[in-house]
Amino acid sequence: MTDSQFVLLAMPDVNGNLRGKALRMNAFKSAAENGTVMTDLLLGLDPVDTPISDYEEFGIRSGAGDLVVRPDAETLHELTWRPGWSVCLATPSWRDGSPCELAAREVLRHALEGIRELGYETRAAFEYEVRIWDGEGRPLSTGISYSVVEAGRYHAFVSALAPALDALGIELTAIHTEAGPGLLELNLAAREGLRAADDAALVKLAAKGVAESLGLRASFLAKTVPGEEGSSGHLHLSLWKDETNAFAPGDGPNLPTPAAQAVAGMVEHLAGASLLLNPTVNSYKRLVPGWFAPVNASWGIENRSAALRVISSSAQSERCRIECRRPGADANPYLALAGLVVAAGEGLRRGAKPPPPVVGDAYAREDLPALPGSLESALAAFRADGELCAGLGERFSNYFAVSREWELKAWREAVSDWERERYERAV
């Protein structure tokens, strides 16, 4: 790296969007030694950059003071699609030096420490469905899932994305087309908990940047077009002790105890965690029966219709895991993982037992608890889940709930084309 290069010093905001500033190399080196400052308004901006004025202790109503931001040097990587530029993730703290418990990476660190106190380390992997359009707004594929022929339509994009992810230290293990026009699934390798979320955040940055450099457009919006499959952000989780996968099957037919307890905790807290896994108004347009997007608190062995798919029959013990199929691609990866880790930890602490696994079509099971079908109901479930909120941190939980209330207020004030087309002539 030369002194003429820039480093994007970035921190994920409440929506998972990377925000920060570009530093010349000498300024970055100074920040690595002494920290630098960024406004705490970054904690209080909505997706369209409007300050969330409901916050009083920081952000626009307190004068938008400074956070102290320190680079995490191990996350410094070059951006292949932007020669001469690099990116480095950062950890903010309050001006008095205390950790900023509202920052997404800090929330995940706190959740991972809770599992660590129980004797486990976390490994996770994300799989994202990203939608790609060409310069004329046409989707790159027609919507045939796992099409070997149509995968070739992504050749230029994937050929540029793969080395970009390599340079970011991210292992892309596979890609395939999905059952929606322009929809491509990206499978990432499992990593230690915080790094898994870092990888996920940087994959979004890379996919959008690489697409733009090729005259394409990429989006991780959960639901783009009515009647088409949405973009999921499935999350795979396993717990390890002494370099051994605690979810690996034993000699008997039952799940190993840690896996069963983790499943029980996750099933119990899925309703409250939906606010983290599906954080926008749009998120709930994806969660409809028949589109492989779960609508009830369910689990099953190798059952893709359930919210939690337990993968335990693999001959490779390191691949045994729980796949949560609830998250959309729009979820903040740090908060989604934190919510599931806290939920699993609650199951482990109480020695909880899961309900019977679902066999067959989970969508057809009317006896299973329904999960929230709107942002309003998810917010209510989150606030009612005291254990989940305590595990995430009460101050963060209040902060996050206010951010979702703000989204609901913005939605209630909006008038959509659908409303005009449906009602204007009839009323």
Rosetta blueprint (number, residue, H / E / L):
1 M L
2 T L
3 D L
4 S L
5 Q L
6 F E
7 V E
8 L E
9 L E
10 A E
11 M E
12 P E
13 D L
14 V L
15 N L
16 G L
17 N L
18 L E
19 R E
20 G E
21 K E
22 A E
23 L E
24 R E
25 M H
26 N H
27 A H
28 F H
29 K H
30 S H
31 A H
32 A H
33 E H
34 N H
35 G L
36 T E
37 V E
38 M E
39 T E
40 D H
41 L H
42 L H
43 L H
44 G L
45 L E
46 D L
47 P L
48 V L
49 D L
50 T L
51 P E
52 I L
53 S L
54 D L
55 Y L
56 E L
57 E L
58 F L
59 G H
60 I H
61 R H
62 S H
63 G L
64 A L
65 G L
66 D E
67 L E
68 V E
69 V E
70 R E
71 P E
72 D L
73 A H
74 E H
75 T H
76 L L
77 H E
78 E E
79 L L
80 T L
81 W L
82 R L
83 P L
84 G L
85 W E
86 S E
87 V E
88 C E
89 L E
90 A E
91 T E
92 P E
93 S E
94 W L
95 R L
96 D L
97 G L
98 S L
99 P E
100 C L
101 E L
102 L L
103 A L
104 A H
105 R H
106 E H
107 V H
108 L H
109 R H
110 H H
111 A H
112 L H
113 E H
114 G H
115 I H
116 R H
117 E H
118 L L
119 G L
120 Y L
121 E E
122 T E
123 R E
124 A E
125 A E
126 F E
127 E E
128 Y E
129 E E
130 V E
131 R E
132 I E
133 W E
134 D L
135 G L
136 E L
137 G L
138 R L
139 P E
140 L L
141 S L
142 T L
143 G L
144 I L
145 S L
146 Y L
147 S L
148 V H
149 V H
150 E H
151 A H
152 G H
153 R H
154 Y H
155 H H
156 A H
157 F H
158 V H
159 S H
160 A H
161 L H
162 A H
163 P H
164 A H
165 L H
166 D H
167 A H
168 L L
169 G L
170 I L
171 E L
172 L E
173 T E
174 A E
175 I E
176 H E
177 T E
178 E L
179 A L
180 G L
181 P L
182 G L
183 L E
184 L E
185 E E
186 L E
187 N E
188 L E
189 A L
190 A L
191 R E
192 E E
193 G H
194 L H
195 R H
196 A H
197 A H
198 D H
199 D H
200 A H
201 A H
202 L H
203 V H
204 K H
205 L H
206 A H
207 A H
208 K H
209 G H
210 V H
211 A H
212 E H
213 S H
214 L L
215 G L
216 L L
217 R E
218 A E
219 S E
220 F L
221 L L
222 A L
223 K L
224 T L
225 V L
226 P L
227 G L
228 E L
229 E L
230 G L
231 S L
232 S E
233 G L
234 H L
235 L E
236 H E
237 L E
238 S E
239 L E
240 W E
241 K E
242 D L
243 E L
244 T E
245 N E
246 A L
247 F L
248 A L
249 P L
250 G L
251 D L
252 G L
253 P L
254 N L
255 L L
256 P L
257 T H
258 P H
259 A H
260 A H
261 Q H
262 A H
263 V H
264 A H
265 G H
266 M H
267 V H
268 E H
269 H H
270 L H
271 A H
272 G H
273 A H
274 S H
275 L H
276 L H
277 L H
278 N L
279 P L
280 T L
281 V L
282 N L
283 S H
284 Y H
285 K H
286 R H
287 L L
288 V L
289 P L
290 G L
291 W L
292 F L
293 A L
294 P L
295 V L
296 N E
297 A L
298 S L
299 W E
300 G E
301 I E
302 E L
303 N L
304 R L
305 S L
306 A L
307 A L
308 L E
309 R E
310 V E
311 I E
312 S L
313 S L
314 S L
315 A L
316 Q L
317 S H
318 E H
319 R H
320 C L
321 R E
322 I E
323 E E
324 C E
325 R L
326 R L
327 P L
328 G E
329 A L
330 D L
331 A L
332 N L
333 P H
334 Y H
335 L H
336 A H
337 L H
338 A H
339 G H
340 L H
341 V H
342 V H
343 A H
344 A H
345 G H
346 E H
347 G H
348 L H
349 R H
350 R H
351 G L
352 A L
353 K L
354 P L
355 P L
356 P L
357 P L
358 V L
359 V L
360 G L
361 D L
362 A H
363 Y H
364 A H
365 R L
366 E L
367 D L
368 L L
369 P L
370 A E
371 L L
372 P L
373 G L
374 S L
375 L H
376 E H
377 S H
378 A H
379 L H
380 A H
381 A H
382 F H
383 R H
384 A H
385 D L
386 G H
387 E H
388 L H
389 C H
390 A H
391 G H
392 L H
393 G L
394 E H
395 R H
396 F H
397 S H
398 N H
399 Y H
400 F H
401 A H
402 V H
403 S H
404 R H
405 E H
406 W H
407 E H
408 L H
409 K H
410 A H
411 W H
412 R H
413 E H
414 A L
415 V L
416 S L
417 D H
418 W H
419 E H
420 R H
421 E H
422 R H
423 Y H
424 E L
425 R L
426 A L
427 V L
